[in-house]
């Protein structure tokens, strides 16, 4: 997902692609990249949500109709990336009326700092959300190992503040988090220095665009992938959606269902190959071929 704020006018950013050397550097930092961890086969059912950034234009035009359409596709929850001027109570009613849960919000960092944090906590309590995910940190500001360690310290403080409210904070990757800085990979620096309750919201497609892979990190940081973004990547087919590209879905989902600690799968599709609602429906159908409802 690209950088955004909690308004319907959402901006997009383009990040530099990284090289395969980045993931090699990551594997050198810690254990788990060699795939030696043996996993049992799990049939644990994990609910499926949609990141509403996938259908952002539709949400801006008709949020109630879009929420209804997403529910009718079979999704069990939605993750917000903006509230389109709706109050928390009105959003909660939309969810309840359509039998949906809130499986997260993408909240800009400034909404979690200072005097804004209590308001953000209260808003998310009303909509029934426990997961406050920061969708982006500026790579120009966080451009060194020290900068990423400072970010980790900040998230540790936030995690401590929201814990009494039975909430968790987390971070969602783009591609720059897999480009080594000062000889280290930011994704490793950050999650190697954060509390275990800071959610590692991996975006499978964004990671591969950045030259990284999600699976080694799911193994290295077990229990941290409380929510995970499922997005396809293909080196040869730009139109690929879930199940049609290069990501080893069976292995990835098995890790989520065993050691990953995953409580929500969240589909995000933003390539605009298909009309957004159609893409969301096709992704849902393809996912159900991998994991029947």
C-alpha positions as CSV (number, residue, x, y, z in Angstrom):
1,X,0.0,0.0,0.0
2,X,1.2,3.5,-0.7
3,X,1.4,6.3,1.8
4,X,-2.0,7.7,2.8
5,X,-3.7,9.8,5.4
6,X,-7.1,9.3,7.1
7,X,-8.9,11.2,4.4
8,X,-10.4,10.1,1.1
9,X,-7.7,12.1,-0.8
10,X,-5.0,9.4,-0.7
11,X,-1.6,10.0,-2.3
12,X,0.7,7.4,-3.9
13,X,4.4,7.1,-3.7
14,X,7.0,5.3,-5.8
15,X,9.9,3.7,-4.2
16,X,13.2,2.4,-5.5
17,X,13.4,-1.2,-6.2
18,X,16.0,-3.1,-4.2
19,X,18.2,-6.0,-5.1
20,X,18.3,-9.6,-4.1
21,X,21.3,-8.8,-2.0
22,X,19.1,-7.1,0.5
23,X,17.4,-10.4,1.5
24,X,20.7,-12.1,1.6
25,X,21.9,-9.5,4.1
26,X,18.8,-10.0,6.1
27,X,19.3,-13.7,6.3
28,X,22.8,-13.1,7.7
29,X,21.3,-11.1,10.6
30,X,19.3,-13.8,12.3
31,X,18.1,-17.4,12.3
32,X,15.2,-18.8,10.4
33,X,16.2,-17.9,6.8
34,X,17.6,-21.4,6.1
35,X,14.1,-22.9,6.3
36,X,15.1,-25.5,8.8
37,X,12.1,-24.8,11.1
38,X,9.7,-27.7,10.7
39,X,6.1,-26.8,10.6
40,X,3.1,-28.9,11.2
41,X,0.2,-28.8,8.7
42,X,-2.6,-26.6,10.0
43,X,-6.2,-26.4,9.0
44,X,-6.9,-23.5,11.4
45,X,-9.5,-21.2,9.9
46,X,-8.3,-17.6,9.7
47,X,-10.9,-15.0,8.7
48,X,-10.4,-13.0,5.5
49,X,-10.7,-9.2,5.3
50,X,-10.2,-6.6,2.5
51,X,-8.1,-3.5,2.8
52,X,-10.5,-0.8,1.6
53,X,-7.6,1.0,-0.1
54,X,-8.2,-1.6,-2.8
55,X,-11.6,0.1,-3.5
56,X,-10.8,3.6,-2.4
57,X,-12.5,5.4,-5.3
58,X,-15.7,3.4,-4.7
59,X,-15.5,4.2,-1.0
60,X,-15.3,7.9,-1.7
61,X,-18.3,7.8,-4.0
62,X,-20.5,5.4,-2.0
63,X,-19.1,4.0,1.2
64,X,-22.3,2.2,2.3
65,X,-22.8,0.6,-1.1
66,X,-19.1,-0.5,-1.2
67,X,-19.2,-2.0,2.3
68,X,-22.3,-3.9,1.3
69,X,-20.7,-5.2,-1.9
70,X,-17.6,-6.3,-0.1
71,X,-19.7,-8.2,2.5
72,X,-21.7,-9.9,-0.3
73,X,-18.5,-11.2,-1.9
74,X,-17.9,-13.2,1.3
75,X,-15.3,-11.1,3.1
76,X,-15.6,-11.2,6.9
77,X,-13.9,-7.9,7.7
78,X,-12.4,-4.7,6.4
79,X,-9.3,-2.7,7.2
80,X,-9.8,1.0,6.9
81,X,-7.4,3.4,5.2
82,X,-9.4,6.6,5.7
83,X,-12.9,7.3,7.0
84,X,-14.5,9.4,4.3
85,X,-15.9,11.9,6.8
86,X,-18.0,9.3,8.6
87,X,-18.2,9.2,12.4
88,X,-17.0,6.2,14.3
89,X,-20.6,5.4,15.3
90,X,-21.8,5.5,11.7
91,X,-18.9,3.3,10.5
92,X,-19.7,0.8,13.3
93,X,-23.3,0.7,12.2
94,X,-22.3,0.1,8.5
95,X,-20.1,-2.8,9.7
96,X,-22.8,-4.3,12.0
97,X,-25.5,-3.9,9.4
98,X,-23.4,-5.9,6.9
99,X,-22.1,-8.5,9.4
100,X,-18.5,-7.3,9.1
101,X,-15.7,-6.8,11.6
102,X,-13.0,-4.2,11.6
103,X,-9.8,-6.1,11.1
104,X,-7.5,-3.0,11.4
105,X,-7.0,0.6,10.5
106,X,-4.1,2.1,8.7
107,X,-3.4,5.2,10.8
108,X,-0.8,7.8,10.0
109,X,1.9,8.0,12.7
110,X,0.9,11.5,13.7
111,X,-2.6,10.3,14.8
112,X,-0.8,8.1,17.3
113,X,1.3,10.8,18.9
114,X,0.7,13.2,21.7
115,X,-2.8,14.6,22.3
116,X,-4.1,12.8,19.2
117,X,-3.6,9.3,20.6
118,X,-6.5,9.3,23.0
119,X,-8.9,10.4,20.3
120,X,-7.6,7.7,17.9
121,X,-8.0,5.0,20.6
122,X,-11.6,6.1,21.3
123,X,-12.5,6.2,17.6
124,X,-11.1,2.7,17.1
125,X,-12.8,1.3,20.2
126,X,-16.1,2.5,18.8
127,X,-15.6,0.8,15.4
128,X,-14.4,-2.4,17.2
129,X,-10.8,-2.3,16.0
130,X,-7.8,-3.6,18.0
131,X,-5.0,-3.2,15.4
132,X,-3.5,0.3,14.8
133,X,-1.2,-0.1,11.8
134,X,1.2,2.6,10.6
135,X,1.2,2.3,6.8
136,X,4.4,4.1,6.0
137,X,7.5,5.8,7.4
138,X,9.3,8.3,5.3
139,X,12.5,6.6,3.9
140,X,14.1,10.1,3.7
141,X,13.7,10.5,7.4
142,X,14.4,6.9,8.4
143,X,17.5,6.4,6.2
144,X,20.0,4.9,8.7
145,X,20.2,2.0,11.1
146,X,20.1,4.5,14.0
147,X,16.9,6.0,12.5
148,X,15.2,2.7,12.3
149,X,16.3,1.9,15.9
150,X,14.7,5.1,17.0
151,X,11.5,4.2,15.1
152,X,11.5,0.9,17.0
153,X,11.9,2.7,20.3
154,X,8.9,4.9,19.4
155,X,6.7,2.0,18.5
156,X,7.7,0.3,21.8
157,X,6.4,3.3,23.7
158,X,3.2,3.3,21.6
159,X,2.7,-0.4,22.2
160,X,2.9,0.2,26.0
161,X,0.4,3.1,25.8
162,X,-2.3,1.2,23.9
163,X,-1.8,-2.1,25.7
164,X,-4.2,-1.2,28.6
165,X,-6.9,-0.6,25.9
166,X,-6.4,-4.2,24.5
167,X,-5.0,-2.8,21.3
168,X,-1.8,-3.3,19.4
169,X,0.3,-1.1,17.1
170,X,2.0,-2.4,14.0
171,X,3.9,-1.5,10.9
172,X,3.2,-2.3,7.2
173,X,6.0,-2.5,4.7
174,X,6.4,-1.1,1.2
175,X,9.6,-1.9,-0.6
176,X,12.2,0.4,0.8
177,X,12.3,-1.5,4.1
178,X,14.2,-4.3,2.3
179,X,17.0,-2.1,1.0
180,X,20.0,-2.4,3.3
181,X,21.1,0.7,5.2
182,X,24.4,0.7,7.0
183,X,24.8,-2.9,6.1
184,X,21.5,-3.9,7.7
185,X,17.9,-4.4,6.4
186,X,15.5,-2.0,8.0
187,X,12.8,-4.7,8.4
188,X,15.2,-6.6,10.6
189,X,16.4,-3.6,12.5
190,X,12.9,-2.5,13.3
191,X,11.4,-5.9,14.3
192,X,14.6,-7.0,16.0
193,X,14.3,-4.1,18.3
194,X,10.5,-3.9,19.0
195,X,8.4,-5.6,21.6
196,X,6.8,-8.9,20.5
197,X,3.4,-7.4,20.5
198,X,4.3,-4.9,17.8
199,X,2.5,-6.3,14.8
200,X,4.7,-7.2,11.8
201,X,2.1,-6.6,9.0
202,X,4.0,-8.0,6.0
203,X,2.8,-7.0,2.6
204,X,3.7,-10.0,0.4
205,X,3.7,-8.2,-2.9
206,X,5.5,-5.1,-1.7
207,X,8.2,-7.1,-0.2
208,X,9.0,-8.9,-3.4
209,X,8.9,-5.7,-5.4
210,X,11.7,-4.6,-3.0
211,X,13.8,-7.6,-3.6
212,X,12.7,-9.3,-0.3
213,X,10.6,-12.3,0.6
214,X,8.2,-12.5,3.5
215,X,8.6,-16.2,4.4
216,X,12.0,-15.9,6.0
217,X,10.8,-13.1,8.3
218,X,7.6,-15.0,9.3
219,X,10.0,-17.7,10.5
220,X,12.4,-15.4,12.1
221,X,9.8,-13.5,14.1
222,X,7.1,-16.1,15.0
223,X,3.8,-14.8,16.4
224,X,4.3,-11.3,15.0
225,X,2.2,-11.6,11.8
226,X,-1.1,-10.9,13.6
227,X,-2.5,-9.4,10.4
228,X,-0.9,-9.9,7.0
229,X,-1.5,-8.4,3.6
230,X,-1.9,-10.9,0.8
231,X,-0.9,-9.4,-2.5
232,X,0.4,-11.3,-5.5
233,X,3.7,-10.7,-7.3
234,X,4.8,-12.0,-10.6
235,X,8.1,-11.3,-12.4
236,X,6.5,-12.1,-15.8
237,X,2.7,-11.3,-15.5
238,X,1.8,-7.8,-14.4
239,X,-1.9,-8.8,-14.4
240,X,-1.4,-11.6,-11.9
241,X,-3.7,-11.6,-8.9
242,X,-3.7,-13.9,-5.9
243,X,-2.8,-17.5,-6.9
244,X,-1.5,-16.5,-10.3
245,X,2.1,-15.4,-9.6
246,X,5.3,-16.3,-8.0
247,X,4.4,-16.3,-4.3
248,X,4.4,-19.8,-2.7
249,X,1.0,-19.4,-1.2
250,X,0.7,-22.8,0.4
251,X,3.9,-22.5,2.3
252,X,3.2,-18.9,3.4
253,X,-0.4,-19.7,4.6
254,X,0.8,-22.8,6.4
255,X,3.3,-20.7,8.3
256,X,0.7,-18.1,9.2
257,X,-1.6,-20.9,10.5
258,X,1.1,-22.5,12.6
259,X,3.8,-20.2,14.0
260,X,2.8,-16.9,12.5
261,X,0.2,-16.0,15.1
262,X,-2.0,-14.7,12.3
263,X,-5.6,-13.7,13.3
264,X,-6.6,-12.0,10.0
265,X,-5.7,-12.5,6.4
266,X,-6.2,-9.2,4.5
267,X,-6.3,-9.0,0.8
268,X,-5.0,-5.8,-0.9
269,X,-5.2,-5.4,-4.7
270,X,-4.1,-2.1,-6.2
271,X,-2.7,-2.9,-9.7
272,X,-5.9,-1.6,-11.3
273,X,-5.8,-4.4,-13.9
274,X,-9.5,-4.9,-13.3
275,X,-12.2,-2.6,-12.0
276,X,-11.5,-2.4,-8.2
277,X,-14.6,-4.2,-7.0
278,X,-14.2,-6.9,-9.7
279,X,-10.5,-7.3,-8.6
280,X,-11.6,-7.7,-5.0
281,X,-14.1,-10.4,-6.0
282,X,-11.6,-12.3,-8.2
283,X,-9.0,-12.2,-5.4
284,X,-11.6,-13.5,-3.0
285,X,-12.5,-16.4,-5.3
286,X,-8.8,-17.3,-6.0
287,X,-8.0,-17.2,-2.3
288,X,-10.9,-19.6,-1.6
289,X,-9.3,-22.0,-4.0
290,X,-6.4,-22.0,-1.6
291,X,-8.4,-21.9,1.6
292,X,-12.1,-22.8,1.3
293,X,-14.5,-21.0,3.6
